[in-house]
Amino acid sequence: SLYDNQIMNLHNGTFSPLVNIQTMHLGANPFVCDCQLSWLAEYLSQHPVETSGARCHHPSGRLTRKPFARLRPDAFKCTEELRERYSGRCEGVDQCPSVCGCEGARVDCSGRDLTSPPPDLPPTTSTLDLSYNQLFSLDGSVGLRRLKELSRLDLSHNRLTSITPDFFRGARSLTHLNASHNKLTQITEAVARRLKAVTHLDLSGNHISCLSRKITEYLPRLTHLDISNNPLNCDCRASWLLEWSLRQEVDSITPPTCHLPSPLRDSSLTKIQPTLLTCPGDDSGNEDDCSGSVYCPPECQCQGTAVRCSRAHLTQIPRGIPPDTTELYLDVNEIKTIDPERLKHLKTLKKLDLSNNQITILSNKTFSELTQLSTLVVSYNKLGCLERDALVGLSSLRVLSLHGNDVSFIPDGTFAHLRAITHIALGANPLYCDCSMAWLSKWVKGDFVEPGIARCADPRPMRDKLVLTTPPEMFTCNEHVPDEILAKCDLCYTRPCQNDGECRSGPGQQYECRCTAGFHGPECQYRIDACYGNPCNNGGTCKVFETGRYECHCPSGFTGGRCETNIDDCTDHKCVNGATCVDGINSYACTCPPAHTGQYCERKIEFCSKEFNPCKNGATCIDQGTDYECQCALGWSGDNCTENLDDCVNHMCQNGGQCVDGVGDYECKCSDDWNGRYCELGPSVLLQTEPCLRHDCRHGVCIVPQGEMEYVCKCSPGYSGKYCQHMTTVKFVDPGSFVQISTPLVQPALNVTLGFTTRAPNGVLAYFGAGRKHLAVEVFKGRLRISYDVGNHPASTMFSYELVSDESEHTVELLAVRQNFTLRVDGGWGRSMVNAGEQEELDVGAPLFLGGVPPDVAHHAHAHWHLRNISSFRGCMSSVEINGRVQDLAESEKQNKVVPGCGDGQQHDQGADTVRKDPTGSQPQSPVSRPRTPGPQRIRGGDGEACENHQCENGRCRARRRVGGGYRCRCKKGWSGKFCNQDNNACSAHRCENGRCRPKRRGGGYRCRCKRGWSGKFCNQAPTCRRERERAYVFDYGCRSRNPVRQYTCSGECGQDCCQPKHYHKKRVAMLCNDGTKYLKDVDIVRKCWCSRDFTVAQRNLSWRIWESDSSPTLYLDAVREQSGIPHLRSFLPEFCLQGP
């Protein structure tokens, strides 16, 4: 059987030795049915032993999907090209590269951290996926020359800055190219010439500011172009793009937004009038030229050839600095190292300011490509090491400032390449003036380039002497140079390698430890023994009890030689009424069916009673036996009538009147001098001609931009909105600061998102609780600490992996869904925990506090261990969003000692995009309104902005008309899913044997979801989980069983599930201690093994109960020991606790 492999070709005579063959399985292989396989058709006609339905996969055409049994040998044909290329070789269809996955002619190399494409790609490849890798540039050395059949290429989500034309040489069949989400700044005409067959080109999410008109000449078949999310410069050079997009079909171009010039920023290109796309001086001759287009890094400001990135909180030199830059200011940042790769293209740079950063070393040839640089400022850093060739190449340098650093030695010859130098600043450095620095004294006296500020710090006879005036013969070597000075350029002087490891210095203050036998680790700090790699699972602690042997001390709830087995507590559960038992750690929970509740689901819920009436806001509750229904009063909707219908959906407010939603009604808030119920009555007197005489700016100032007829509100710090009416940013400066918000809804979920900046290691970020139930979020020792309890004591606790008290902007997202809680910081991976127990909901009838808590709440929260530190948050908080709605903090229930804004003193223009005229030149249209009727209403008209960036793949986008907005996808026939990306017909001929077929969400096709224990692509690999017998001693508190005990372990494969015990029985074992004590111990012996899917949940619950327990470790461990029956658990407490977050 060769069933279900990747065989595409077989040599003639492969099966000749099999003279007694009776059955052969060759199905599910991507055979290429060309002339080289004609022998196989003839062989199978003479030996009908193939019974699995082997079929042709290539070439596309009349042979595709045809079974070998129905084909004659003369149907297998080759072209001359294939005959010469593959004649007599199995390489006729190349093997799949080891780092990729292949399915037919599709090669998937995505997410492999590749820095270049694999060189051994099959020549029959039609689809190549290289997305989500580490590709920086692509050239002809790793090109597509051999891939004549390639039609689809995915290069998205890499780090590409350049692609040479030679990379695409030979890719004549390429029709779909996706190069989105990279760092490309342009697509050259030479590259475009290689892409003549391309019909779909995706360049979204790059750094492209200009696209040449000639691209359409070189891409004659182009029908779809996506350049969204690029910093597009909408000048005269973009006019062709507007004209071309308007001539194409509706979906041919994804409309980009303009980045420059400022008046058109954030405007959609397709909505701009062509007359606004002009170049400076109205020079239409530049329309075809993109050579002058310059990308400016988002952290910087570019003015002419000067790039200013000062005070931008940079930790590294930004990418994409314009190549014609002459002045670059990177001062007052947090840059620690200088990356020469990000500077070497600046051939015309004359001034570079790196002052007031955290730079510690100038490595060899750091500035070697900056031949035109005349001024280099590296003052006020932490520079301790200046390597000899650090300034090589700076032949034009005139001014060099190293003032205010930590330089002790400067190697002889460091300044030898500075032929044009006129001034060097070396003051405020602890120079060690021994004989190795005598050259510097002679050198500065030659041309007096040092003005007499640099002084010696050591050795003692030279202390406070000026380098300029001290004779060179006084620079002598009479003392041993301290190791801390020598270590500035060579960290090996600090002897970092432990256990006699050998330290070897490397470039840029790096070192490597060569460990002696028996040790490992970056500094040789770990011993290699039987516990190397920690073989114990589920938080078990490894202990070496004799040379070469170890044992795992398992945490409560796990057992097995490597703590791999979760004890099933559902074996004898008490759940009734069809409830589902959910295994926990030394416990279980019952998931009740509808209409039942209680610890064991033993009690039926009496709907619509006084104890259980979920209908709110005057709704009528109707008991339906196993469920209930709420009949809402006018103006309310939702399952429990908790959602206020938006009565402003079809409002009739006119003349700029603002609709204010009510309950079952709305009110029009009229502007200017208009009045009436719908603002339909005009002013009775002449309007004032000055716009700012009657402005509505609440927290800011009114201005009229030059050339405009309408005013703009410039908001005070902390305020936003068209009229600066919303307070969205506050600063907490007082120990008693806090903001109190009314009780948020927790059904069906509580979703809180907020941004903050702080450098304080402790402080309350958010608190929502009453009694024992609570959700507490605080900064604790620099990390976020979360305490969550829905009434199932003890509380569940987690800490963020990220440090947040670093004065950087952070965003925290909190999601509480019943017992489940999820934390995500700065858009990273979400981490979850479960507060398992009888209680299901966080039903807290208390306000939500931000930034701190009142004294009475603080006392209760601290006494019950909800908060570890009750200090108020100190820093800035912004963009607080609760359940999808941004909070106006000015409307909060209480604000105590908070200040609007973050103290930057700047005013923000809130009206430029909404109050000023539309850059398209169009005028706002008054909607046609209809009289309202009770109940939910729908908006009339088109889909608007909701569908501007939709993700519907096989269907049409339709805007949602009810409360909440957004859009939905109306799928074409045969497609389903949220984005119409699930092929309903994919499972019509599936091959899933022991599982269910599920259409893939993206890319078509299907996947098999296997039954418990089964695995394989088509769920055809049976589980092998079984008991294995072994005899081993039982250990307990240093005591050992008198004789080895026959035990069983569960081992084998279960696919994605876990092979673990299902049933145990007790066995009494005689134990013998070193002091002669004897006693009997009950030991669990495995009776039955099975494939379980509860392992991951049980492991996660255990981790949080152990790692995050805030109670006394000793007392808590005693409680765990009593439940687990593992008396030696205390012995590994120190190492166990160190593994926590």
GINOR-V704163 format. One record per helix or strand of 3 or more residues. SS is the DSSP state (A for helix, B for strand). FROM is the first residue (numbers start at 1). TO is the last residue. If there is no record, write none. Layout:
BEGIN
SS;FROM;TO
SS;FROM;TO
END
This chain:
BEGIN
A;35;46
B;55;58
A;68;70
A;73;75
A;80;86
A;90;92
B;101;103
B;106;108
B;127;129
A;140;142
B;152;154
A;165;168
B;176;178
A;189;193
B;200;202
A;215;218
B;224;226
A;236;247
A;250;252
B;257;260
A;262;264
A;269;271
A;274;276
A;280;282
A;284;286
B;301;303
B;306;308
B;327;329
A;340;342
B;351;353
B;375;377
B;399;401
B;423;425
A;435;447
B;455;458
A;460;462
A;472;474
A;483;486
A;491;494
B;502;506
B;510;514
B;541;546
B;549;553
B;580;583
B;588;591
B;620;623
B;628;631
B;658;661
B;666;669
A;691;694
B;700;703
B;712;715
B;729;732
B;738;741
B;750;758
B;763;770
B;773;780
B;783;789
B;796;803
B;810;817
B;820;825
B;831;834
B;848;850
A;855;863
B;875;882
A;889;891
B;894;896
B;898;900
A;944;947
B;955;959
B;967;971
B;995;999
B;1006;1010
B;1026;1032
B;1039;1041
B;1045;1051
B;1058;1072
B;1078;1092
A;1095;1107
A;1113;1124
A;1127;1138
END
